[in-house]
Amino acid sequence: MGGGVYQDRTVFKGTFELFRFEVEGGDHIVFDLPETHERVTSQFQIERVAGPRPFDLKLTIFSDPRGPHVYYGMRAETDSDGHLLEDRLAKLDE
């Protein structure tokens, strides 16, 4: 997708910030924060995990400019049989 949103909200009030990102060198992510004109580069790691259910992947961003540093996801979310992600993860292990 190449973009995302940080949210800080309750049921009654909230703020959000849109951002763009790209991967460099296979293990670094570059965040482009248009509101503040910041560009932040951080190393990241994707790991296979067995939960918490229903998740099977964990993304750790070591210097995330906003929000948490750990995110969970599902392989099947964008790659129904997992082969595209498996190929990508195998390249990271090389």
Accessible surface in RSA format (square Angstrom, percent):
REM  Atomic radii and reference values for relative SASA: ProtOr
REM  Chains: A
REM  Algorithm: Lee & Richards
REM  Probe-radius: 1.40
REM  Slices: 20
REM RES _ NUM      All-atoms   Total-Side   Main-Chain    Non-polar    All polar
REM                ABS   REL    ABS   REL    ABS   REL    ABS   REL    ABS   REL
RES MET A   1   210.09 108.8 117.75  77.9  92.34 219.8  97.43  82.8 112.66 149.3
RES GLY A   2    31.88  39.3   0.00   N/A  31.88  39.3  21.47  58.9  10.41  23.3
RES GLY A   3    15.53  19.2   0.00   N/A  15.53  19.2  13.43  36.9   2.10   4.7
RES GLY A   4    19.74  24.3   0.00   N/A  19.74  24.3  14.77  40.5   4.97  11.1
RES VAL A   5    66.23  43.6  44.66  40.4  21.57  52.0  44.66  38.8  21.57  58.5
RES TYR A   6    30.30  14.1  26.28  15.0   4.02  10.5  28.39  21.3   1.91   2.4
RES GLN A   7   112.90  63.1  75.97  55.5  36.93  87.9  18.15  38.6  94.76  71.9
RES ASP A   8   110.31  77.3 102.26 101.8   8.06  19.0  27.39  64.5  82.92  82.7
RES ARG A   9   161.78  67.9 131.20  66.9  30.58  72.8  35.93  49.1 125.85  76.3
RES THR A  10    89.95  64.0  75.15  76.2  14.80  35.3  80.19 107.7   9.76  14.7
RES VAL A  11   135.09  88.9 104.07  94.2  31.01  74.7 107.78  93.6  27.31  74.1
RES PHE A  12   188.53  94.3 152.17  94.2  36.37  94.6 158.01  95.8  30.52  87.4
RES LYS A  13   161.06  78.6 148.73  91.3  12.33  29.4 101.57  91.4  59.49  63.4
RES GLY A  14    45.48  56.1   0.00   N/A  45.48  56.1  12.95  35.5  32.53  72.9
RES THR A  15    88.55  63.0  79.94  81.0   8.61  20.5  71.57  96.1  16.98  25.7
RES PHE A  16   143.49  71.8 116.94  72.4  26.55  69.1 120.17  72.9  23.31  66.7
RES GLU A  17    32.88  18.9  28.02  21.2   4.86  11.6  23.05  44.6   9.83   8.0
RES LEU A  18   112.39  62.6 105.78  75.7   6.60  16.6 105.78  74.3   6.60  17.8
RES PHE A  19    24.90  12.5  20.45  12.7   4.45  11.6  20.94  12.7   3.96  11.3
RES ARG A  20   132.21  55.5 132.21  67.4   0.00   0.0  58.98  80.6  73.23  44.4
RES PHE A  21    65.66  32.8  53.42  33.1  12.24  31.8  56.19  34.1   9.47  27.1
RES GLU A  22    94.21  54.1  88.69  67.1   5.52  13.1  30.39  58.8  63.82  52.1
RES VAL A  23    63.95  42.1  36.14  32.7  27.81  67.0  36.14  31.4  27.81  75.4
RES GLU A  24    82.05  47.1  77.94  59.0   4.10   9.8  28.26  54.7  53.79  43.9
RES GLY A  25    82.60 101.9   0.00   N/A  82.60 101.9  44.40 121.9  38.20  85.5
RES GLY A  26    23.72  29.3   0.00   N/A  23.72  29.3  18.61  51.1   5.11  11.5
RES ASP A  27    51.38  36.0  51.28  51.0   0.10   0.2  19.05  44.8  32.33  32.2
RES HIS A  28    65.71  35.9  65.71  45.7   0.00   0.0  37.52  38.7  28.19  32.8
RES ILE A  29    15.62   8.9  15.62  11.6   0.00   0.0  15.62  11.2   0.00   0.0
RES VAL A  30     5.57   3.7   4.82   4.4   0.75   1.8   4.82   4.2   0.75   2.0
RES PHE A  31     4.65   2.3   4.65   2.9   0.00   0.0   4.65   2.8   0.00   0.0
RES ASP A  32    27.91  19.6  27.91  27.8   0.00   0.0   5.79  13.6  22.12  22.1
RES LEU A  33     0.00   0.0   0.00   0.0   0.00   0.0   0.00   0.0   0.00   0.0
RES PRO A  34    51.65  37.6  39.93  36.4  11.71  42.6  45.28  37.4   6.36  39.5
RES GLU A  35   137.53  79.0 115.74  87.6  21.79  51.9  41.35  80.0  96.19  78.5
RES THR A  36    66.61  47.4  42.32  42.9  24.29  57.9  48.72  65.4  17.89  27.0
RES HIS A  37   159.41  87.1 130.95  91.0  28.45  72.8  91.79  94.6  67.61  78.7
RES GLU A  38    65.75  37.7  59.81  45.3   5.94  14.1  31.84  61.6  33.91  27.7
RES ARG A  39   146.56  61.5 114.18  58.2  32.38  77.1  57.36  78.4  89.21  54.1
RES VAL A  40    34.19  22.5  31.12  28.2   3.07   7.4  34.19  29.7   0.00   0.0
RES THR A  41    77.87  55.4  52.70  53.4  25.17  60.0  33.20  44.6  44.67  67.5
RES SER A  42     3.96   3.3   0.07   0.1   3.89   9.0   3.89   8.3   0.07   0.1
RES GLN A  43    85.97  48.1  81.55  59.6   4.42  10.5   8.08  17.2  77.89  59.1
RES PHE A  44    15.40   7.7  10.19   6.3   5.21  13.6  10.19   6.2   5.21  14.9
RES GLN A  45    80.77  45.2  76.11  55.6   4.66  11.1  25.89  55.1  54.88  41.6
RES ILE A  46    48.73  27.7  33.32  24.8  15.40  37.1  33.32  24.0  15.40  41.8
RES GLU A  47    59.06  33.9  54.13  41.0   4.93  11.7  16.61  32.1  42.45  34.7
RES ARG A  48   122.07  51.3  96.41  49.1  25.66  61.1  46.79  63.9  75.28  45.6
RES VAL A  49    40.54  26.7  23.34  21.1  17.20  41.4  32.86  28.6   7.68  20.8
RES ALA A  50   115.51 106.2  68.09 105.1  47.42 107.9  79.22 111.6  36.29  96.1
RES GLY A  51    16.78  20.7   0.00   N/A  16.78  20.7   6.44  17.7  10.34  23.1
RES PRO A  52    80.13  58.4  68.70  62.6  11.43  41.5  79.01  65.2   1.12   6.9
RES ARG A  53   218.62  91.8 194.33  99.1  24.28  57.8  75.53 103.2 143.09  86.7
RES PRO A  54    90.59  66.0  69.37  63.2  21.22  77.1  76.01  62.8  14.57  90.6
RES PHE A  55    63.77  31.9  58.78  36.4   4.99  13.0  58.78  35.6   4.99  14.3
RES ASP A  56    41.91  29.4  41.91  41.7   0.00   0.0  21.11  49.7  20.80  20.7
RES LEU A  57    20.70  11.5  20.62  14.8   0.08   0.2  20.70  14.5   0.00   0.0
RES LYS A  58    50.70  24.7  50.40  30.9   0.30   0.7   1.98   1.8  48.72  51.9
RES LEU A  59    54.15  30.2  52.93  37.9   1.22   3.1  52.93  37.2   1.22   3.3
RES THR A  60    20.53  14.6  20.53  20.8   0.00   0.0  18.01  24.2   2.51   3.8
RES ILE A  61     7.36   4.2   7.36   5.5   0.00   0.0   7.36   5.3   0.00   0.0
RES PHE A  62   105.06  52.6  80.46  49.8  24.60  64.0  84.14  51.0  20.92  59.9
RES SER A  63    64.21  54.3  56.46  75.3   7.75  17.8  28.81  61.4  35.39  49.6
RES ASP A  64    14.14   9.9   0.26   0.3  13.88  32.8   0.00   0.0  14.14  14.1
RES PRO A  65    32.07  23.4   3.14   2.9  28.94 105.2  14.25  11.8  17.83 110.8
RES ARG A  66    68.38  28.7  59.95  30.6   8.43  20.1  38.81  53.0  29.57  17.9
RES GLY A  67    50.87  62.7   0.00   N/A  50.87  62.7  24.27  66.6  26.60  59.6
RES PRO A  68    80.63  58.8  69.96  63.8  10.67  38.8  80.26  66.3   0.37   2.3
RES HIS A  69    87.40  47.8  84.05  58.4   3.34   8.6  56.59  58.3  30.81  35.9
RES VAL A  70    59.92  39.4  47.90  43.4  12.02  29.0  47.90  41.6  12.02  32.6
RES TYR A  71    73.87  34.5  68.32  38.9   5.55  14.4  67.80  50.9   6.07   7.5
RES TYR A  72    92.83  43.3  64.98  37.0  27.85  72.5  37.21  28.0  55.62  68.6
RES GLY A  73    22.92  28.3   0.00   N/A  22.92  28.3  20.68  56.8   2.24   5.0
RES MET A  74    73.38  38.0  65.23  43.2   8.15  19.4  47.96  40.8  25.42  33.7
RES ARG A  75    44.57  18.7  41.35  21.1   3.22   7.7  20.32  27.8  24.25  14.7
RES ALA A  76    68.30  62.8  52.16  80.5  16.14  36.7  53.02  74.7  15.28  40.5
RES GLU A  77   123.42  70.9  87.94  66.5  35.48  84.5  40.11  77.6  83.31  68.0
RES THR A  78   128.41  91.3  92.81  94.1  35.60  84.8  76.08 102.2  52.33  79.1
RES ASP A  79    10.54   7.4   7.71   7.7   2.83   6.7   7.88  18.5   2.66   2.7
RES SER A  80   108.75  91.9  79.16 105.6  29.60  68.2  48.18 102.6  60.57  84.9
RES ASP A  81   110.35  77.3  74.16  73.8  36.19  85.6  45.09 106.1  65.26  65.1
RES GLY A  82     2.87   3.5   0.00   N/A   2.87   3.5   2.19   6.0   0.68   1.5
RES HIS A  83    98.87  54.0  94.43  65.6   4.44  11.4  81.05  83.5  17.82  20.7
RES LEU A  84   108.37  60.4 101.40  72.5   6.97  17.5 102.26  71.8   6.12  16.5
RES LEU A  85    32.82  18.3  29.16  20.9   3.66   9.2  32.39  22.7   0.43   1.1
RES GLU A  86    61.98  35.6  59.63  45.1   2.34   5.6  39.17  75.8  22.80  18.6
RES ASP A  87    79.83  55.9  75.50  75.2   4.32  10.2  21.64  50.9  58.18  58.0
RES ARG A  88   104.00  43.7 101.60  51.8   2.39   5.7  37.39  51.1  66.61  40.4
RES LEU A  89     7.02   3.9   6.32   4.5   0.70   1.8   6.32   4.4   0.70   1.9
RES ALA A  90    51.13  47.0  45.68  70.5   5.46  12.4  48.81  68.7   2.33   6.2
RES LYS A  91   141.22  68.9 128.15  78.6  13.07  31.1  73.49  66.1  67.73  72.1
RES LEU A  92    63.16  35.2  34.96  25.0  28.20  70.9  38.05  26.7  25.11  67.6
RES ASP A  93   112.51  78.8  77.52  77.2  34.99  82.7  32.37  76.2  80.14  79.9
RES GLU A  94   173.06  99.4 106.10  80.3  66.96 159.4  74.84 144.8  98.22  80.2
END  Absolute sums over single chains surface
CHAIN  1 A     6930.0       5399.1       1530.9       3951.8       2978.1
END  Absolute sums over all chains
TOTAL          6930.0       5399.1       1530.9       3951.8       2978.1
